Amino acid sequence: MTSEHVRIIAIMNQKGGVGKTTTTVNLGHALAIQGKQVAMIDMDPQGQVATSLGLDNQQLGIDVVLLEGRPLIPSSCMPGTTLMSCQQGHA
């Protein structure tokens, strides 16, 4: 076991247009530049974090992971970061 600590940062707000996606992508990128390992989990059904990172946002959302038990599929979006989503076709 290492002495490193895992830090969880959640960016949430029910209101739209308050900068959740922008904050998530920019914070994740800044932490990755500092050499931190970053995993972003986009809870928004529209998948705009994936779009902001240049990935396909047509994959199934996190809701099918939580409700149907489908596996998370990591996508590499930039060095040091991972975007977690659910890929279609996995049972």
C-alpha positions in Angstrom: 0.0 0.0 0.0 1.4 3.5 -0.9 1.2 6.6 1.2 -0.5 8.5 -1.6 -4.0 9.8 -0.9 -6.9 9.7 -3.3 -8.7 13.0 -3.5 -12.3 13.1 -4.8 -13.5 16.4 -6.2 -17.2 16.6 -7.2 -18.5 19.5 -9.3 -22.3 19.5 -9.0 -25.2 22.0 -9.4 -28.7 21.3 -10.6 -28.9 24.5 -12.6 -27.7 24.5 -16.1 -25.2 26.9 -17.6 -23.2 27.5 -14.4 -19.9 26.2 -15.7 -19.8 22.6 -14.4 -18.4 21.1 -17.6 -15.9 23.9 -18.2 -14.7 23.7 -14.6 -14.4 19.9 -14.7 -12.5 19.8 -18.0 -10.1 22.6 -17.0 -9.5 21.4 -13.5 -8.9 17.8 -14.8 -6.4 19.1 -17.4 -4.6 21.3 -14.9 -4.2 18.4 -12.5 -3.0 16.2 -15.3 -0.4 18.8 -16.3 0.9 18.7 -12.7 1.4 14.9 -13.1 -1.7 13.8 -11.2 -3.7 10.8 -12.4 -7.2 12.1 -13.1 -10.5 10.1 -13.7 -13.5 12.1 -14.8 -17.0 10.6 -14.5 -19.6 12.6 -16.4 -23.0 12.2 -14.8 -24.7 14.4 -17.3 -26.8 12.4 -19.8 -25.7 14.8 -22.6 -22.1 13.7 -22.1 -20.6 17.2 -22.7 -17.3 16.4 -20.9 -16.6 13.7 -23.5 -17.4 16.2 -26.3 -15.2 18.9 -24.7 -12.3 16.3 -24.7 -12.9 15.4 -28.4 -14.5 12.0 -27.6 -17.7 10.4 -28.9 -20.6 11.3 -26.5 -23.0 8.9 -28.2 -22.0 6.1 -25.8 -24.5 5.0 -23.1 -24.5 7.2 -20.0 -23.5 6.5 -16.4 -27.2 5.7 -15.7 -26.9 2.3 -17.4 -23.9 1.5 -15.2 -25.8 2.4 -12.1 -29.2 1.0 -13.0 -28.3 -2.0 -15.3 -24.9 -3.0 -14.0 -23.1 -2.5 -17.3 -19.3 -2.1 -17.0 -17.4 1.2 -17.1 -15.2 1.5 -20.1 -12.2 3.9 -19.7 -11.3 6.2 -22.6 -8.0 7.9 -22.8 -8.6 11.6 -23.6 -5.3 13.3 -22.7 -2.1 12.1 -21.0 -2.8 11.5 -17.3 -6.5 11.5 -17.6 -9.3 8.9 -18.0 -12.9 9.5 -18.9 -15.2 6.8 -17.6 -18.2 5.9 -19.7 -20.3 2.9 -20.7 -19.8 1.5 -24.1 -22.8 0.2 -26.1 -23.1 -3.5 -26.6 -21.6 -4.6 -23.3 -24.0 -6.6 -21.1 
